[in-house]
Structure formats: structure tokens, C-alpha cells
Amino acid sequence: MKAIKFDKNHSKDFVTDLRKEVEEYFKKNNLSRYGNINMAVKTIVMLGLFFGPHAIIVSGIAGTSWLFWSMWLIMGVGLAGIGMSVMHDGNHGSYSKNKLINKLMGLTLNVVGGSAKNWKIQHNKLHHTFTNVHEMDPDVSPLPMLRFSPKAKLFYFHKYQHIYAWFFYGLLSFSWATVKEFIQLSKFKKEGHIKKDEYGWLMAEMVFWKFFYYGYMLVLPMITLEITFSYWFLCFFSMHFVAGIILSTIFQTAHVMPECDYPEPNEEGTIENNWAIHQLQTTTNYKSNKLLSWYIGGLDYQVEHHLFPTICHIHYAAISKIVQRNAKKHNLPYYCQKNYLDAVWEHGKMLYQLGRAA
């Protein structure tokens, strides 16, 4: 793994001013940086969106008709909601001041088919540190079929990626629940992100959670209902495809955008910028209504999330005013799209551009 660092002394006044004002905001308003009762309510709703339809499915109330399939689609919405609004804050340590509660909320990812430990390495350690840095940020270095960075190798088929990328987006959570994380764990071992003596325990833990997941997702419905495996798989795949589309479009519209930069380290392995300004240059928000913002865990405020990942997302709307003001004060960019659909459209145009030679 390459050793890359940021220049902490570059424009450090912005960081000093921003952090000071954010701290004053919490102190002045007597607020905790963590979640509150609203997070507890949201958690119940999101878990209910997933496990409520599942209970209806295994009870047999929905039968095996279109209503049965629609329950799986609703579970897909709930699955994405858990990922964005519950486990995301838990695994960032921003859900609660209590570390045990954070861990439990983070483990909701394991309950719905993923791996919290893998996710922390990919998302917290790599993506949040090296945002949009080619071969360092796994979010812009995905499958060879997708070219998310102008630094990545260009293949002839990339000129069609603005058409076929959406199908691969739908596979995001499906890949988590099947093979991706086993491959990823081996990759993290090879790259030194986990110790060799930890690998066996982590693999055993992952196998345990996969057995638990498929126990209630596959075995239980097959026992209680008279359905074929092929029909179950259609429903299961549909659920993950819905979740994958939601998750991918929310996250990819934050960084793979026309205005976002793709900084590279110099020969000494230093990115000639401080980390906070790097986040401003590589991340964009989009305006949204309160319901959408509530559902997606405040991830319409990606700039604020990247600057303050350990602050609960319920505070991002208020903090955004502080970030905008300080960015303007220091002549720094603050990117924001008109709305979610406009952001998706601009992302599609970026895919088109990245699919062609410069």
C-alpha cells in the first residue's frame, strides 16, 4: 500500500475557523454532537420497513402473488434506509455517545447481509481519507467495467457505461450479501489493513453472520411457504436491486460529478492540500426536501458528512450554513446541485465523459 499524506499546513486557517465555529454552535445551543430521540424513532421506522414486510412474507398473509413480491420491494427500501440512516452513523461512531450503542447500530449491517468490519475499512479508513484518489479510494476504483476516475485505464466498452452502469449499481447490496466481502477481506489482508492473525477470526465471524442472514431470508420462507427456489431468488434479487439503485445513486452523486476534483499525490507521496479542503474539492451536495433528506440519513449534505463524519447526520442541515460561510470566507469551493434528480442527471453525464478519452 502506498504511503500518502496531506499537507496539514496548507490553508490551515480554514480548518481552524470552521472547527471553532462548529464547536461554538453546539455549545451555544446546548446540543450533543450525537443523535437524539429522532434517531431512535428513525431506527424503529427503518428496521420496521425491512422486518415488517418480512414478517408478512413468512406468515403467509401475502400469499405468493404480486403482493408477496411487493413486500420484497418494500424490504429493499428498508434495507437502503438501514444502510443510510442507522448503520452509517453507528459505524462512524456518531449515532450515540455510548460506544456500545454505536457498535450495536453498526451491526445492523451484519443483520441485513453485510459486514460492519469490512465496511469500516472500505468506507471510514479508505474512502473518507483518500476521497477520489485513484487506487486509494475503493469507491472510485470499482469493477473494471466502471470507470469513475480520469486516472483509471480506459477500455473500449467504457463508452457505453452511462447506459449499463445503472444495472451494476443495482448489484451493490446483492454483492455484499453474496461473494464480495469474502473477496474483499482477503484483499484487505494482502494490503495490510488487517493483521494476518486476525484474518481467520474475521472470516469465521463473517461466515456466522451470512448463515444467520440466509437462515431467516432463505430457509425460513422456504420452510413456511410453498415456493420454488427460483421464485424466491427473483424476489430476493429484486429486493437487493432496489436497495442497490438507491444506495449507489445517493453515494455516487456525491463524488463522481463534473465539478469534483481527482487529486494525485506528488513524487514524495504528498497531496499538496490539507485534508479538509481536499474534501471540499472532491465532494458535492444536492438540495432536497425534508422527507428525502430524512430517509437518506442527511447524505444530501455529503460535504458536511465528509468534513465531520463523527457528528450525527441530524445536525448537517444546520452545520451546512457554517461550512458555506467559511468556504466563501476563504475563497474555497462549496458544490451543490439543484436537487437529487439533477444530481443523478449530472452523474450520468460524468459517466459519459469518463467513458471517452480526454
C-alpha positions as CSV (number, residue, x, y, z in Angstrom):
1,M,0.0,0.0,0.0
2,K,1.3,3.4,-1.0
3,A,2.1,5.9,1.9
4,I,0.1,9.0,1.1
5,K,-0.2,12.0,3.3
6,F,-1.8,15.5,3.2
7,D,-0.1,18.9,3.7
8,K,-1.6,19.9,7.1
9,N,-0.1,23.4,6.9
10,H,-1.8,24.3,3.6
11,S,-4.6,26.9,4.2
12,K,-5.0,25.7,7.8
13,D,-6.8,28.8,8.8
14,F,-10.0,27.4,7.1
15,V,-9.9,24.3,9.3
16,T,-9.2,26.3,12.4
17,D,-12.1,28.8,11.7
18,L,-14.5,26.1,10.7
19,R,-13.9,23.8,13.7
20,K,-14.1,26.7,16.1
21,E,-17.5,27.9,14.7
22,V,-19.0,24.4,14.7
23,E,-17.9,23.8,18.3
24,E,-19.4,27.1,19.3
25,Y,-22.7,26.1,17.6
26,F,-23.1,23.0,19.7
27,K,-22.0,24.9,22.9
28,K,-24.2,27.9,22.3
29,N,-27.3,25.7,21.5
30,N,-26.5,23.2,24.3
31,L,-26.6,20.4,21.8
32,S,-24.9,17.0,21.7
33,R,-22.9,16.1,18.6
34,Y,-24.7,12.7,18.6
35,G,-28.2,11.5,17.9
36,N,-31.3,12.2,19.9
37,I,-34.9,10.8,20.2
38,N,-35.3,11.5,16.4
39,M,-32.6,8.9,15.7
40,A,-34.3,6.3,17.8
41,V,-37.6,6.9,16.0
42,K,-35.9,6.7,12.6
43,T,-34.2,3.5,13.6
44,I,-37.5,1.9,14.5
45,V,-39.1,3.1,11.2
46,M,-36.2,1.8,9.1
47,L,-36.0,-1.6,10.8
48,G,-39.8,-1.8,10.5
49,L,-39.6,-1.1,6.8
50,F,-37.4,-4.2,6.5
51,F,-38.6,-6.6,9.1
52,G,-42.3,-5.7,8.9
53,P,-42.7,-6.9,5.3
54,H,-40.5,-9.9,6.1
55,A,-42.9,-10.9,8.9
56,I,-45.8,-10.6,6.5
57,I,-44.0,-12.8,4.0
58,V,-43.1,-15.7,6.3
59,S,-46.6,-15.5,8.0
60,G,-48.2,-16.4,4.6
61,I,-50.5,-13.4,4.7
62,A,-49.2,-12.1,1.4
63,G,-49.6,-15.5,-0.3
64,T,-47.2,-15.9,-3.3
65,S,-48.8,-13.4,-5.7
66,W,-47.9,-9.8,-6.7
67,L,-48.4,-8.7,-3.0
68,F,-45.7,-11.2,-2.0
69,W,-43.2,-9.7,-4.5
70,S,-44.2,-6.2,-3.5
71,M,-43.3,-6.9,0.1
72,W,-39.7,-7.7,-1.0
73,L,-39.5,-4.4,-2.9
74,I,-40.5,-2.6,0.3
75,M,-37.8,-4.5,2.1
76,G,-35.4,-3.1,-0.4
77,V,-36.4,0.4,0.5
78,G,-36.0,-0.5,4.2
79,L,-32.6,-2.2,3.5
80,A,-31.3,1.0,1.9
81,G,-32.8,3.1,4.8
82,I,-31.0,1.0,7.4
83,G,-27.7,1.4,5.5
84,M,-28.0,5.2,5.2
85,S,-29.8,6.2,8.4
86,V,-28.8,3.6,11.0
87,M,-25.7,1.6,10.4
88,H,-23.9,4.5,8.7
89,D,-24.0,6.7,11.8
90,G,-23.3,3.7,14.1
91,N,-20.2,2.7,12.2
92,H,-18.9,6.3,12.2
93,G,-19.4,6.4,15.9
94,S,-21.8,9.4,15.5
95,Y,-25.1,7.7,16.4
96,S,-24.5,7.9,20.2
97,K,-22.0,8.9,22.8
98,N,-22.3,5.3,24.1
99,K,-19.8,3.1,22.2
100,L,-21.8,0.0,22.8
101,I,-24.9,1.6,21.1
102,N,-22.8,2.7,18.2
103,K,-21.5,-0.9,17.8
104,L,-25.0,-2.4,18.0
105,M,-26.3,0.1,15.4
106,G,-23.3,-0.7,13.2
107,L,-24.0,-4.4,13.5
108,T,-27.4,-3.8,11.8
109,L,-25.3,-4.1,8.6
110,N,-24.4,-7.7,9.6
111,V,-28.0,-8.5,10.3
112,V,-29.0,-7.4,6.8
113,G,-26.3,-9.3,4.9
114,G,-23.2,-7.1,5.1
115,S,-20.0,-6.9,7.3
116,A,-19.5,-3.9,9.6
117,K,-15.8,-4.5,9.9
118,N,-15.2,-4.7,6.1
119,W,-17.3,-1.6,5.7
120,K,-15.3,0.4,8.2
121,I,-12.1,-0.3,6.4
122,Q,-13.5,0.5,2.9
123,H,-15.6,3.5,3.9
124,N,-14.1,5.1,7.0
125,K,-10.4,4.3,6.6
126,L,-10.0,4.4,2.8
127,H,-12.9,6.4,1.2
128,H,-13.1,9.2,3.8
129,T,-9.3,9.6,4.0
130,F,-8.4,9.4,0.3
131,T,-11.6,10.6,-1.4
132,N,-11.4,10.4,-5.2
133,V,-7.7,9.5,-5.1
134,H,-7.2,6.8,-7.8
135,E,-6.3,3.3,-6.5
136,M,-6.7,4.6,-2.9
137,D,-10.4,5.3,-2.7
138,P,-12.2,2.0,-3.4
139,D,-15.4,3.9,-4.3
140,V,-13.7,5.3,-7.4
141,S,-11.7,2.2,-8.1
142,P,-14.5,-0.4,-8.5
143,L,-15.0,-3.1,-11.2
144,P,-13.1,-2.8,-14.4
145,M,-16.4,-2.4,-16.1
146,L,-16.9,1.0,-14.5
147,R,-14.5,4.0,-14.9
148,F,-15.1,6.5,-12.2
149,S,-11.8,8.3,-12.4
150,P,-10.0,10.1,-15.3
151,K,-6.8,8.4,-13.9
152,A,-8.2,4.9,-14.4
153,K,-7.4,2.8,-17.5
154,L,-9.8,3.4,-20.4
155,F,-11.3,0.4,-22.2
156,Y,-13.4,0.5,-25.4
157,F,-16.6,-0.6,-23.5
158,H,-16.5,2.3,-21.1
159,K,-18.1,4.5,-23.8
160,Y,-21.3,2.6,-23.0
161,Q,-21.0,2.8,-19.2
162,H,-23.5,5.7,-19.0
163,I,-26.1,3.1,-20.2
164,Y,-25.1,-0.1,-18.4
165,A,-23.7,1.4,-15.1
166,W,-27.2,1.5,-13.6
167,F,-27.5,-2.3,-13.8
168,F,-24.3,-2.7,-11.9
169,Y,-25.5,-0.1,-9.3
170,G,-28.4,-2.4,-8.6
171,L,-26.0,-5.2,-7.7
172,L,-24.4,-3.2,-4.9
173,S,-26.0,-4.8,-1.8
174,F,-26.5,-8.1,-3.6
175,S,-22.8,-8.4,-4.0
176,W,-22.3,-7.6,-0.3
177,A,-24.7,-10.4,0.7
178,T,-23.0,-13.0,-1.6
179,V,-19.4,-13.0,-2.5
180,K,-17.9,-9.5,-2.5
181,E,-17.0,-9.3,1.2
182,F,-15.2,-12.7,1.2
183,I,-13.0,-11.4,-1.7
184,Q,-12.6,-8.0,0.0
185,L,-11.5,-9.5,3.3
186,S,-8.7,-11.4,1.5
187,K,-7.7,-8.2,-0.3
188,F,-7.6,-6.2,2.9
189,K,-5.3,-8.8,4.4
190,K,-3.0,-8.6,1.5
191,E,-2.9,-4.8,1.6
192,G,-2.2,-4.8,5.4
193,H,-5.5,-3.3,6.5
194,I,-6.0,-6.3,8.9
195,K,-3.4,-8.3,10.7
196,K,-2.7,-11.9,9.4
197,D,-3.6,-13.4,12.8
198,E,-7.0,-11.6,12.7
199,Y,-8.0,-13.0,9.3
200,G,-9.2,-16.4,10.5
201,W,-11.4,-14.9,13.2
202,L,-12.8,-12.3,10.9
203,M,-13.6,-14.9,8.3
204,A,-15.3,-17.1,10.8
205,E,-17.3,-14.1,12.1
206,M,-18.4,-13.3,8.5
207,V,-19.5,-16.9,7.8
208,F,-21.5,-16.9,11.0
209,W,-23.4,-13.7,10.0
210,K,-24.0,-15.0,6.5
211,F,-25.5,-18.2,7.9
212,F,-27.7,-16.1,10.2
213,Y,-28.8,-13.9,7.3
214,Y,-29.7,-16.7,5.0
215,G,-31.3,-18.6,7.8
216,Y,-34.1,-16.0,8.1
217,M,-34.0,-14.8,4.5
218,L,-33.9,-18.1,2.6
219,V,-34.5,-21.1,4.9
220,L,-37.4,-19.6,6.9
221,P,-39.5,-18.6,3.8
222,M,-38.8,-22.0,2.1
223,I,-40.0,-23.9,5.2
224,T,-43.1,-21.9,5.9
225,L,-44.2,-21.2,2.3
226,E,-44.7,-23.4,-0.8
227,I,-42.5,-21.5,-3.2
228,T,-39.8,-22.6,-5.6
229,F,-36.2,-21.5,-5.1
230,S,-36.3,-19.7,-8.5
231,Y,-39.2,-17.6,-7.4
232,W,-37.6,-16.9,-4.0
233,F,-34.4,-15.8,-5.8
234,L,-36.4,-13.5,-8.1
235,C,-37.8,-11.8,-5.0
236,F,-34.5,-11.7,-3.1
237,F,-32.7,-10.2,-6.1
238,S,-35.4,-7.6,-6.7
239,M,-35.1,-6.5,-3.0
240,H,-31.4,-6.1,-3.4
241,F,-31.7,-4.4,-6.8
242,V,-34.0,-1.7,-5.3
243,A,-31.6,-1.2,-2.4
244,G,-28.6,-1.1,-4.7
245,I,-30.0,1.5,-7.0
246,I,-31.0,3.8,-4.1
247,L,-27.6,3.4,-2.3
248,S,-25.5,3.8,-5.4
249,T,-27.2,6.9,-6.8
250,I,-27.1,8.5,-3.3
251,F,-23.3,7.9,-2.9
252,Q,-22.1,8.2,-6.5
253,T,-23.7,11.6,-6.9
254,A,-21.5,12.9,-4.1
255,H,-18.1,12.3,-5.8
256,V,-18.3,11.2,-9.5
257,M,-19.6,14.5,-10.7
258,P,-18.3,17.1,-13.3
259,E,-17.3,19.6,-10.6
260,C,-15.4,17.2,-8.4
261,D,-11.6,17.0,-8.5
262,Y,-9.4,13.9,-8.6
263,P,-6.2,15.0,-6.8
264,E,-3.0,13.0,-7.1
265,P,0.0,12.8,-4.7
266,N,3.3,14.3,-5.8
267,E,6.6,12.3,-6.1
268,E,7.0,12.4,-2.3
269,G,3.6,10.8,-1.8
270,T,2.0,14.1,-0.5
271,I,-1.3,15.6,-1.7
272,E,-0.5,19.3,-1.7
273,N,-3.5,20.3,0.2
274,N,-4.9,19.8,3.7
275,W,-7.5,17.1,4.2
276,A,-10.5,19.4,4.9
277,I,-10.0,21.4,1.6
278,H,-9.5,18.1,-0.2
279,Q,-13.0,17.1,0.9
280,L,-14.5,20.3,-0.4
281,Q,-12.8,19.8,-3.8
282,T,-13.9,16.2,-4.2
283,T,-17.5,16.2,-2.8
284,T,-20.8,17.8,-3.7
285,N,-24.2,18.2,-2.1
286,Y,-27.6,18.5,-3.6
287,K,-30.7,20.2,-2.4
288,S,-33.6,18.0,-1.3
289,N,-36.9,18.1,0.5
290,K,-37.1,17.3,4.2
291,L,-38.6,13.8,3.7
292,L,-35.9,12.7,1.3
293,S,-33.2,14.1,3.5
294,W,-34.7,12.3,6.5
295,Y,-34.8,9.0,4.7
296,I,-31.3,9.1,3.2
297,G,-29.7,10.0,6.6
298,G,-28.7,13.5,5.7
299,L,-26.5,12.3,2.9
300,D,-27.7,15.1,0.7
301,Y,-25.2,17.0,2.8
302,Q,-22.2,14.9,1.8
303,V,-19.8,17.9,2.2
304,E,-20.7,18.2,5.8
305,H,-20.6,14.5,6.4
306,H,-17.0,14.3,4.9
307,L,-15.8,17.2,7.0
308,F,-17.5,16.0,10.2
309,P,-18.1,12.2,9.9
310,T,-18.3,11.8,13.7
311,I,-21.2,14.2,14.0
312,C,-24.6,12.7,13.7
313,H,-26.4,13.5,10.4
314,I,-29.3,15.2,12.1
315,H,-27.1,18.2,12.6
316,Y,-25.8,18.5,9.0
317,A,-28.5,21.0,7.8
318,A,-27.6,23.5,10.5
319,I,-23.8,22.9,10.1
320,S,-24.1,23.4,6.3
321,K,-24.6,27.2,6.8
322,I,-21.4,27.4,8.8
323,V,-19.5,25.4,6.2
324,Q,-20.8,27.5,3.3
325,R,-19.9,30.7,5.2
326,N,-16.4,29.6,5.9
327,A,-15.8,28.3,2.4
328,K,-16.8,31.6,1.0
329,K,-14.7,33.5,3.5
330,H,-11.6,31.5,2.5
331,N,-12.4,31.5,-1.3
332,L,-12.9,27.8,-1.3
333,P,-15.5,25.8,-3.4
334,Y,-18.8,24.5,-2.0
335,Y,-20.5,22.4,-4.6
336,C,-24.3,21.8,-4.5
337,Q,-26.6,20.5,-7.2
338,K,-30.2,21.9,-7.6
339,N,-31.9,18.6,-6.5
340,Y,-31.5,14.9,-6.4
341,L,-32.7,14.2,-9.9
342,D,-30.5,16.9,-11.3
343,A,-27.5,15.3,-9.5
344,V,-28.3,11.9,-11.0
345,W,-28.5,13.5,-14.4
346,E,-25.1,15.3,-14.0
347,H,-23.7,12.0,-12.7
348,G,-24.9,10.3,-15.9
349,K,-23.2,12.9,-18.0
350,M,-20.0,12.4,-16.0
351,L,-20.1,8.7,-16.7
352,Y,-20.4,9.6,-20.4
353,Q,-17.4,11.9,-20.2
354,L,-15.3,9.3,-18.3
355,G,-16.2,6.7,-20.9
356,R,-14.3,8.6,-23.5
357,A,-10.7,9.8,-24.0
358,A,-9.8,13.2,-22.6
